[in-house]
Amino acid sequence: MIHKRICIIGGGASGLGCVRVLAQDEYNCEPTVFEQNSTIGGQWIYDPSGTSETSGVYKNLKTNLSCGVMQYSDFPFANHDPESFIGPQDVRKYLIDYTEKHQLLKYVHLNTKVLSVDETFTVKYA
């Protein structure tokens, strides 16, 4: 059987969910996440200086979805009521905890910005 290589751009909530599923043996895939930041979290990486080019979160931001709606089906938010709306630091911690629980970091290339993906699915990154 052919082993498929899968490129996932971004180590935020969607990218981590994708790699978690695709890394399962039944998919016969080799998923790789390319994350341009030095840590996982995607949009949920809070930059107090406000100069981030990859995140739009700000100091007093609260999610517009409750924890119960945002969470992965196999991983509830710890220490938060399912009806609560939380800040970016809590969401980012949740994503880090999820990554650690499922040992996803081995699929992630940090500090790797995707420059292009062409029609042959050749990925160019820096």
Phi and psi in radians as a Rosetta constraint file:
Dihedral C 1 N 2 CA 2 C 2 CIRCULARHARMONIC -1.332 0.35
Dihedral N 2 CA 2 C 2 N 3 CIRCULARHARMONIC 2.309 0.35
Dihedral C 2 N 3 CA 3 C 3 CIRCULARHARMONIC -1.572 0.35
Dihedral N 3 CA 3 C 3 N 4 CIRCULARHARMONIC 2.024 0.35
Dihedral C 3 N 4 CA 4 C 4 CIRCULARHARMONIC -1.517 0.35
Dihedral N 4 CA 4 C 4 N 5 CIRCULARHARMONIC 2.368 0.35
Dihedral C 4 N 5 CA 5 C 5 CIRCULARHARMONIC -1.684 0.35
Dihedral N 5 CA 5 C 5 N 6 CIRCULARHARMONIC 2.253 0.35
Dihedral C 5 N 6 CA 6 C 6 CIRCULARHARMONIC -2.088 0.35
Dihedral N 6 CA 6 C 6 N 7 CIRCULARHARMONIC 2.274 0.35
Dihedral C 6 N 7 CA 7 C 7 CIRCULARHARMONIC -1.758 0.35
Dihedral N 7 CA 7 C 7 N 8 CIRCULARHARMONIC 2.188 0.35
Dihedral C 7 N 8 CA 8 C 8 CIRCULARHARMONIC -2.069 0.35
Dihedral N 8 CA 8 C 8 N 9 CIRCULARHARMONIC 2.126 0.35
Dihedral C 8 N 9 CA 9 C 9 CIRCULARHARMONIC -1.723 0.35
Dihedral N 9 CA 9 C 9 N 10 CIRCULARHARMONIC 1.976 0.35
Dihedral C 9 N 10 CA 10 C 10 CIRCULARHARMONIC 1.913 0.35
Dihedral N 10 CA 10 C 10 N 11 CIRCULARHARMONIC 2.238 0.35
Dihedral C 10 N 11 CA 11 C 11 CIRCULARHARMONIC -1.807 0.35
Dihedral N 11 CA 11 C 11 N 12 CIRCULARHARMONIC 0.737 0.35
Dihedral C 11 N 12 CA 12 C 12 CIRCULARHARMONIC -1.707 0.35
Dihedral N 12 CA 12 C 12 N 13 CIRCULARHARMONIC -2.787 0.35
Dihedral C 12 N 13 CA 13 C 13 CIRCULARHARMONIC -1.024 0.35
Dihedral N 13 CA 13 C 13 N 14 CIRCULARHARMONIC -0.769 0.35
Dihedral C 13 N 14 CA 14 C 14 CIRCULARHARMONIC -1.220 0.35
Dihedral N 14 CA 14 C 14 N 15 CIRCULARHARMONIC -0.799 0.35
Dihedral C 14 N 15 CA 15 C 15 CIRCULARHARMONIC -1.074 0.35
Dihedral N 15 CA 15 C 15 N 16 CIRCULARHARMONIC -0.717 0.35
Dihedral C 15 N 16 CA 16 C 16 CIRCULARHARMONIC -1.188 0.35
Dihedral N 16 CA 16 C 16 N 17 CIRCULARHARMONIC -0.684 0.35
Dihedral C 16 N 17 CA 17 C 17 CIRCULARHARMONIC -1.093 0.35
Dihedral N 17 CA 17 C 17 N 18 CIRCULARHARMONIC -0.731 0.35
Dihedral C 17 N 18 CA 18 C 18 CIRCULARHARMONIC -1.107 0.35
Dihedral N 18 CA 18 C 18 N 19 CIRCULARHARMONIC -0.841 0.35
Dihedral C 18 N 19 CA 19 C 19 CIRCULARHARMONIC -1.150 0.35
Dihedral N 19 CA 19 C 19 N 20 CIRCULARHARMONIC -0.612 0.35
Dihedral C 19 N 20 CA 20 C 20 CIRCULARHARMONIC -1.030 0.35
Dihedral N 20 CA 20 C 20 N 21 CIRCULARHARMONIC -0.785 0.35
Dihedral C 20 N 21 CA 21 C 21 CIRCULARHARMONIC -1.262 0.35
Dihedral N 21 CA 21 C 21 N 22 CIRCULARHARMONIC -0.869 0.35
Dihedral C 21 N 22 CA 22 C 22 CIRCULARHARMONIC -1.198 0.35
Dihedral N 22 CA 22 C 22 N 23 CIRCULARHARMONIC -0.352 0.35
Dihedral C 22 N 23 CA 23 C 23 CIRCULARHARMONIC -1.348 0.35
Dihedral N 23 CA 23 C 23 N 24 CIRCULARHARMONIC -0.186 0.35
Dihedral C 23 N 24 CA 24 C 24 CIRCULARHARMONIC -1.187 0.35
Dihedral N 24 CA 24 C 24 N 25 CIRCULARHARMONIC 2.482 0.35
Dihedral C 24 N 25 CA 25 C 25 CIRCULARHARMONIC -0.942 0.35
Dihedral N 25 CA 25 C 25 N 26 CIRCULARHARMONIC -0.607 0.35
Dihedral C 25 N 26 CA 26 C 26 CIRCULARHARMONIC -1.095 0.35
Dihedral N 26 CA 26 C 26 N 27 CIRCULARHARMONIC -0.336 0.35
Dihedral C 26 N 27 CA 27 C 27 CIRCULARHARMONIC -1.594 0.35
Dihedral N 27 CA 27 C 27 N 28 CIRCULARHARMONIC -0.200 0.35
Dihedral C 27 N 28 CA 28 C 28 CIRCULARHARMONIC 0.873 0.35
Dihedral N 28 CA 28 C 28 N 29 CIRCULARHARMONIC 0.838 0.35
Dihedral C 28 N 29 CA 29 C 29 CIRCULARHARMONIC -2.109 0.35
Dihedral N 29 CA 29 C 29 N 30 CIRCULARHARMONIC 2.788 0.35
Dihedral C 29 N 30 CA 30 C 30 CIRCULARHARMONIC -2.120 0.35
Dihedral N 30 CA 30 C 30 N 31 CIRCULARHARMONIC 1.496 0.35
Dihedral C 30 N 31 CA 31 C 31 CIRCULARHARMONIC -1.363 0.35
Dihedral N 31 CA 31 C 31 N 32 CIRCULARHARMONIC 2.490 0.35
Dihedral C 31 N 32 CA 32 C 32 CIRCULARHARMONIC -2.320 0.35
Dihedral N 32 CA 32 C 32 N 33 CIRCULARHARMONIC 2.232 0.35
Dihedral C 32 N 33 CA 33 C 33 CIRCULARHARMONIC -1.764 0.35
Dihedral N 33 CA 33 C 33 N 34 CIRCULARHARMONIC 2.272 0.35
Dihedral C 33 N 34 CA 34 C 34 CIRCULARHARMONIC -1.881 0.35
Dihedral N 34 CA 34 C 34 N 35 CIRCULARHARMONIC 2.024 0.35
Dihedral C 34 N 35 CA 35 C 35 CIRCULARHARMONIC -2.090 0.35
Dihedral N 35 CA 35 C 35 N 36 CIRCULARHARMONIC 2.162 0.35
Dihedral C 35 N 36 CA 36 C 36 CIRCULARHARMONIC -1.330 0.35
Dihedral N 36 CA 36 C 36 N 37 CIRCULARHARMONIC -0.318 0.35
Dihedral C 36 N 37 CA 37 C 37 CIRCULARHARMONIC -1.488 0.35
Dihedral N 37 CA 37 C 37 N 38 CIRCULARHARMONIC 2.997 0.35
Dihedral C 37 N 38 CA 38 C 38 CIRCULARHARMONIC -1.478 0.35
Dihedral N 38 CA 38 C 38 N 39 CIRCULARHARMONIC 0.015 0.35
Dihedral C 38 N 39 CA 39 C 39 CIRCULARHARMONIC -2.630 0.35
Dihedral N 39 CA 39 C 39 N 40 CIRCULARHARMONIC 2.830 0.35
Dihedral C 39 N 40 CA 40 C 40 CIRCULARHARMONIC -1.379 0.35
Dihedral N 40 CA 40 C 40 N 41 CIRCULARHARMONIC 2.821 0.35
Dihedral C 40 N 41 CA 41 C 41 CIRCULARHARMONIC 2.424 0.35
Dihedral N 41 CA 41 C 41 N 42 CIRCULARHARMONIC -0.385 0.35
Dihedral C 41 N 42 CA 42 C 42 CIRCULARHARMONIC 0.976 0.35
Dihedral N 42 CA 42 C 42 N 43 CIRCULARHARMONIC -2.268 0.35
Dihedral C 42 N 43 CA 43 C 43 CIRCULARHARMONIC -1.039 0.35
Dihedral N 43 CA 43 C 43 N 44 CIRCULARHARMONIC -0.323 0.35
Dihedral C 43 N 44 CA 44 C 44 CIRCULARHARMONIC -1.567 0.35
Dihedral N 44 CA 44 C 44 N 45 CIRCULARHARMONIC 0.158 0.35
Dihedral C 44 N 45 CA 45 C 45 CIRCULARHARMONIC -1.465 0.35
Dihedral N 45 CA 45 C 45 N 46 CIRCULARHARMONIC 1.924 0.35
Dihedral C 45 N 46 CA 46 C 46 CIRCULARHARMONIC -1.440 0.35
Dihedral N 46 CA 46 C 46 N 47 CIRCULARHARMONIC 2.234 0.35
Dihedral C 46 N 47 CA 47 C 47 CIRCULARHARMONIC -1.990 0.35
Dihedral N 47 CA 47 C 47 N 48 CIRCULARHARMONIC 1.798 0.35
Dihedral C 47 N 48 CA 48 C 48 CIRCULARHARMONIC -1.049 0.35
Dihedral N 48 CA 48 C 48 N 49 CIRCULARHARMONIC -0.400 0.35
Dihedral C 48 N 49 CA 49 C 49 CIRCULARHARMONIC -1.317 0.35
Dihedral N 49 CA 49 C 49 N 50 CIRCULARHARMONIC -0.312 0.35
Dihedral C 49 N 50 CA 50 C 50 CIRCULARHARMONIC 1.300 0.35
Dihedral N 50 CA 50 C 50 N 51 CIRCULARHARMONIC 0.284 0.35
Dihedral C 50 N 51 CA 51 C 51 CIRCULARHARMONIC -1.819 0.35
Dihedral N 51 CA 51 C 51 N 52 CIRCULARHARMONIC 0.074 0.35
Dihedral C 51 N 52 CA 52 C 52 CIRCULARHARMONIC -1.076 0.35
Dihedral N 52 CA 52 C 52 N 53 CIRCULARHARMONIC 2.380 0.35
Dihedral C 52 N 53 CA 53 C 53 CIRCULARHARMONIC -1.622 0.35
Dihedral N 53 CA 53 C 53 N 54 CIRCULARHARMONIC -0.084 0.35
Dihedral C 53 N 54 CA 54 C 54 CIRCULARHARMONIC -2.059 0.35
Dihedral N 54 CA 54 C 54 N 55 CIRCULARHARMONIC -0.003 0.35
Dihedral C 54 N 55 CA 55 C 55 CIRCULARHARMONIC -2.456 0.35
Dihedral N 55 CA 55 C 55 N 56 CIRCULARHARMONIC 2.475 0.35
Dihedral C 55 N 56 CA 56 C 56 CIRCULARHARMONIC -1.920 0.35
Dihedral N 56 CA 56 C 56 N 57 CIRCULARHARMONIC 0.192 0.35
Dihedral C 56 N 57 CA 57 C 57 CIRCULARHARMONIC -1.332 0.35
Dihedral N 57 CA 57 C 57 N 58 CIRCULARHARMONIC 2.651 0.35
Dihedral C 57 N 58 CA 58 C 58 CIRCULARHARMONIC -2.327 0.35
Dihedral N 58 CA 58 C 58 N 59 CIRCULARHARMONIC 2.961 0.35
Dihedral C 58 N 59 CA 59 C 59 CIRCULARHARMONIC -0.859 0.35
Dihedral N 59 CA 59 C 59 N 60 CIRCULARHARMONIC -0.896 0.35
Dihedral C 59 N 60 CA 60 C 60 CIRCULARHARMONIC -1.775 0.35
Dihedral N 60 CA 60 C 60 N 61 CIRCULARHARMONIC 0.335 0.35
Dihedral C 60 N 61 CA 61 C 61 CIRCULARHARMONIC -1.104 0.35
Dihedral N 61 CA 61 C 61 N 62 CIRCULARHARMONIC 2.450 0.35
Dihedral C 61 N 62 CA 62 C 62 CIRCULARHARMONIC -2.175 0.35
Dihedral N 62 CA 62 C 62 N 63 CIRCULARHARMONIC 2.569 0.35
Dihedral C 62 N 63 CA 63 C 63 CIRCULARHARMONIC -1.061 0.35
Dihedral N 63 CA 63 C 63 N 64 CIRCULARHARMONIC 2.657 0.35
Dihedral C 63 N 64 CA 64 C 64 CIRCULARHARMONIC -1.718 0.35
Dihedral N 64 CA 64 C 64 N 65 CIRCULARHARMONIC 0.090 0.35
Dihedral C 64 N 65 CA 65 C 65 CIRCULARHARMONIC -2.173 0.35
Dihedral N 65 CA 65 C 65 N 66 CIRCULARHARMONIC 2.555 0.35
Dihedral C 65 N 66 CA 66 C 66 CIRCULARHARMONIC -1.292 0.35
Dihedral N 66 CA 66 C 66 N 67 CIRCULARHARMONIC 2.818 0.35
Dihedral C 66 N 67 CA 67 C 67 CIRCULARHARMONIC -0.969 0.35
Dihedral N 67 CA 67 C 67 N 68 CIRCULARHARMONIC -0.709 0.35
Dihedral C 67 N 68 CA 68 C 68 CIRCULARHARMONIC -1.088 0.35
Dihedral N 68 CA 68 C 68 N 69 CIRCULARHARMONIC -0.521 0.35
Dihedral C 68 N 69 CA 69 C 69 CIRCULARHARMONIC -1.463 0.35
Dihedral N 69 CA 69 C 69 N 70 CIRCULARHARMONIC -0.644 0.35
Dihedral C 69 N 70 CA 70 C 70 CIRCULARHARMONIC -1.358 0.35
Dihedral N 70 CA 70 C 70 N 71 CIRCULARHARMONIC -0.473 0.35
Dihedral C 70 N 71 CA 71 C 71 CIRCULARHARMONIC -1.232 0.35
Dihedral N 71 CA 71 C 71 N 72 CIRCULARHARMONIC 2.685 0.35
Dihedral C 71 N 72 CA 72 C 72 CIRCULARHARMONIC -1.207 0.35
Dihedral N 72 CA 72 C 72 N 73 CIRCULARHARMONIC 2.600 0.35
Dihedral C 72 N 73 CA 73 C 73 CIRCULARHARMONIC -1.100 0.35
Dihedral N 73 CA 73 C 73 N 74 CIRCULARHARMONIC -0.454 0.35
Dihedral C 73 N 74 CA 74 C 74 CIRCULARHARMONIC -1.810 0.35
Dihedral N 74 CA 74 C 74 N 75 CIRCULARHARMONIC 0.198 0.35
Dihedral C 74 N 75 CA 75 C 75 CIRCULARHARMONIC -2.664 0.35
Dihedral N 75 CA 75 C 75 N 76 CIRCULARHARMONIC 1.581 0.35
Dihedral C 75 N 76 CA 76 C 76 CIRCULARHARMONIC -1.253 0.35
Dihedral N 76 CA 76 C 76 N 77 CIRCULARHARMONIC 2.710 0.35
Dihedral C 76 N 77 CA 77 C 77 CIRCULARHARMONIC -1.129 0.35
Dihedral N 77 CA 77 C 77 N 78 CIRCULARHARMONIC 2.279 0.35
Dihedral C 77 N 78 CA 78 C 78 CIRCULARHARMONIC -1.469 0.35
Dihedral N 78 CA 78 C 78 N 79 CIRCULARHARMONIC 2.500 0.35
Dihedral C 78 N 79 CA 79 C 79 CIRCULARHARMONIC 1.094 0.35
Dihedral N 79 CA 79 C 79 N 80 CIRCULARHARMONIC 0.373 0.35
Dihedral C 79 N 80 CA 80 C 80 CIRCULARHARMONIC -2.354 0.35
Dihedral N 80 CA 80 C 80 N 81 CIRCULARHARMONIC 2.370 0.35
Dihedral C 80 N 81 CA 81 C 81 CIRCULARHARMONIC -1.132 0.35
Dihedral N 81 CA 81 C 81 N 82 CIRCULARHARMONIC 2.421 0.35
Dihedral C 81 N 82 CA 82 C 82 CIRCULARHARMONIC -0.996 0.35
Dihedral N 82 CA 82 C 82 N 83 CIRCULARHARMONIC -0.360 0.35
Dihedral C 82 N 83 CA 83 C 83 CIRCULARHARMONIC -1.628 0.35
Dihedral N 83 CA 83 C 83 N 84 CIRCULARHARMONIC -0.018 0.35
Dihedral C 83 N 84 CA 84 C 84 CIRCULARHARMONIC -1.434 0.35
Dihedral N 84 CA 84 C 84 N 85 CIRCULARHARMONIC 2.688 0.35
Dihedral C 84 N 85 CA 85 C 85 CIRCULARHARMONIC -1.951 0.35
Dihedral N 85 CA 85 C 85 N 86 CIRCULARHARMONIC 2.233 0.35
Dihedral C 85 N 86 CA 86 C 86 CIRCULARHARMONIC -2.122 0.35
Dihedral N 86 CA 86 C 86 N 87 CIRCULARHARMONIC 2.985 0.35
Dihedral C 86 N 87 CA 87 C 87 CIRCULARHARMONIC -1.567 0.35
Dihedral N 87 CA 87 C 87 N 88 CIRCULARHARMONIC 2.987 0.35
Dihedral C 87 N 88 CA 88 C 88 CIRCULARHARMONIC -1.099 0.35
Dihedral N 88 CA 88 C 88 N 89 CIRCULARHARMONIC -0.572 0.35
Dihedral C 88 N 89 CA 89 C 89 CIRCULARHARMONIC -1.113 0.35
Dihedral N 89 CA 89 C 89 N 90 CIRCULARHARMONIC -0.670 0.35
Dihedral C 89 N 90 CA 90 C 90 CIRCULARHARMONIC -1.214 0.35
Dihedral N 90 CA 90 C 90 N 91 CIRCULARHARMONIC -0.666 0.35
Dihedral C 90 N 91 CA 91 C 91 CIRCULARHARMONIC -1.152 0.35
Dihedral N 91 CA 91 C 91 N 92 CIRCULARHARMONIC -0.772 0.35
Dihedral C 91 N 92 CA 92 C 92 CIRCULARHARMONIC -1.090 0.35
Dihedral N 92 CA 92 C 92 N 93 CIRCULARHARMONIC -0.731 0.35
Dihedral C 92 N 93 CA 93 C 93 CIRCULARHARMONIC -1.070 0.35
Dihedral N 93 CA 93 C 93 N 94 CIRCULARHARMONIC -0.702 0.35
Dihedral C 93 N 94 CA 94 C 94 CIRCULARHARMONIC -1.037 0.35
Dihedral N 94 CA 94 C 94 N 95 CIRCULARHARMONIC -0.780 0.35
Dihedral C 94 N 95 CA 95 C 95 CIRCULARHARMONIC -1.153 0.35
Dihedral N 95 CA 95 C 95 N 96 CIRCULARHARMONIC -0.665 0.35
Dihedral C 95 N 96 CA 96 C 96 CIRCULARHARMONIC -1.136 0.35
Dihedral N 96 CA 96 C 96 N 97 CIRCULARHARMONIC -0.778 0.35
Dihedral C 96 N 97 CA 97 C 97 CIRCULARHARMONIC -1.075 0.35
Dihedral N 97 CA 97 C 97 N 98 CIRCULARHARMONIC -0.710 0.35
Dihedral C 97 N 98 CA 98 C 98 CIRCULARHARMONIC -1.099 0.35
Dihedral N 98 CA 98 C 98 N 99 CIRCULARHARMONIC -0.765 0.35
Dihedral C 98 N 99 CA 99 C 99 CIRCULARHARMONIC -1.075 0.35
Dihedral N 99 CA 99 C 99 N 100 CIRCULARHARMONIC -0.764 0.35
Dihedral C 99 N 100 CA 100 C 100 CIRCULARHARMONIC -1.179 0.35
Dihedral N 100 CA 100 C 100 N 101 CIRCULARHARMONIC -0.772 0.35
Dihedral C 100 N 101 CA 101 C 101 CIRCULARHARMONIC -1.022 0.35
Dihedral N 101 CA 101 C 101 N 102 CIRCULARHARMONIC -0.732 0.35
Dihedral C 101 N 102 CA 102 C 102 CIRCULARHARMONIC -1.714 0.35
Dihedral N 102 CA 102 C 102 N 103 CIRCULARHARMONIC 0.148 0.35
Dihedral C 102 N 103 CA 103 C 103 CIRCULARHARMONIC 0.891 0.35
Dihedral N 103 CA 103 C 103 N 104 CIRCULARHARMONIC 0.919 0.35
Dihedral C 103 N 104 CA 104 C 104 CIRCULARHARMONIC -1.563 0.35
Dihedral N 104 CA 104 C 104 N 105 CIRCULARHARMONIC -0.312 0.35
Dihedral C 104 N 105 CA 105 C 105 CIRCULARHARMONIC -1.047 0.35
Dihedral N 105 CA 105 C 105 N 106 CIRCULARHARMONIC -0.458 0.35
Dihedral C 105 N 106 CA 106 C 106 CIRCULARHARMONIC -1.148 0.35
Dihedral N 106 CA 106 C 106 N 107 CIRCULARHARMONIC -0.261 0.35
Dihedral C 106 N 107 CA 107 C 107 CIRCULARHARMONIC -1.705 0.35
Dihedral N 107 CA 107 C 107 N 108 CIRCULARHARMONIC -0.086 0.35
Dihedral C 107 N 108 CA 108 C 108 CIRCULARHARMONIC -1.819 0.35
Dihedral N 108 CA 108 C 108 N 109 CIRCULARHARMONIC 2.300 0.35
Dihedral C 108 N 109 CA 109 C 109 CIRCULARHARMONIC -1.849 0.35
Dihedral N 109 CA 109 C 109 N 110 CIRCULARHARMONIC 1.846 0.35
Dihedral C 109 N 110 CA 110 C 110 CIRCULARHARMONIC -1.398 0.35
Dihedral N 110 CA 110 C 110 N 111 CIRCULARHARMONIC 2.842 0.35
Dihedral C 110 N 111 CA 111 C 111 CIRCULARHARMONIC 0.963 0.35
Dihedral N 111 CA 111 C 111 N 112 CIRCULARHARMONIC 0.631 0.35
Dihedral C 111 N 112 CA 112 C 112 CIRCULARHARMONIC -2.249 0.35
Dihedral N 112 CA 112 C 112 N 113 CIRCULARHARMONIC 1.811 0.35
Dihedral C 112 N 113 CA 113 C 113 CIRCULARHARMONIC -1.602 0.35
Dihedral N 113 CA 113 C 113 N 114 CIRCULARHARMONIC 2.181 0.35
Dihedral C 113 N 114 CA 114 C 114 CIRCULARHARMONIC -1.349 0.35
Dihedral N 114 CA 114 C 114 N 115 CIRCULARHARMONIC 2.182 0.35
Dihedral C 114 N 115 CA 115 C 115 CIRCULARHARMONIC -1.625 0.35
Dihedral N 115 CA 115 C 115 N 116 CIRCULARHARMONIC -0.610 0.35
Dihedral C 115 N 116 CA 116 C 116 CIRCULARHARMONIC -2.912 0.35
Dihedral N 116 CA 116 C 116 N 117 CIRCULARHARMONIC 2.762 0.35
Dihedral C 116 N 117 CA 117 C 117 CIRCULARHARMONIC -2.350 0.35
Dihedral N 117 CA 117 C 117 N 118 CIRCULARHARMONIC 2.137 0.35
Dihedral C 117 N 118 CA 118 C 118 CIRCULARHARMONIC -1.681 0.35
Dihedral N 118 CA 118 C 118 N 119 CIRCULARHARMONIC -3.110 0.35
Dihedral C 118 N 119 CA 119 C 119 CIRCULARHARMONIC -1.124 0.35
Dihedral N 119 CA 119 C 119 N 120 CIRCULARHARMONIC -0.312 0.35
Dihedral C 119 N 120 CA 120 C 120 CIRCULARHARMONIC -1.636 0.35
Dihedral N 120 CA 120 C 120 N 121 CIRCULARHARMONIC 0.123 0.35
Dihedral C 120 N 121 CA 121 C 121 CIRCULARHARMONIC 1.148 0.35
Dihedral N 121 CA 121 C 121 N 122 CIRCULARHARMONIC 0.517 0.35
Dihedral C 121 N 122 CA 122 C 122 CIRCULARHARMONIC -1.414 0.35
Dihedral N 122 CA 122 C 122 N 123 CIRCULARHARMONIC 2.189 0.35
Dihedral C 122 N 123 CA 123 C 123 CIRCULARHARMONIC -1.745 0.35
Dihedral N 123 CA 123 C 123 N 124 CIRCULARHARMONIC 2.230 0.35
Dihedral C 123 N 124 CA 124 C 124 CIRCULARHARMONIC -1.916 0.35
Dihedral N 124 CA 124 C 124 N 125 CIRCULARHARMONIC 2.255 0.35
Dihedral C 124 N 125 CA 125 C 125 CIRCULARHARMONIC -2.462 0.35
Dihedral N 125 CA 125 C 125 N 126 CIRCULARHARMONIC 2.862 0.35
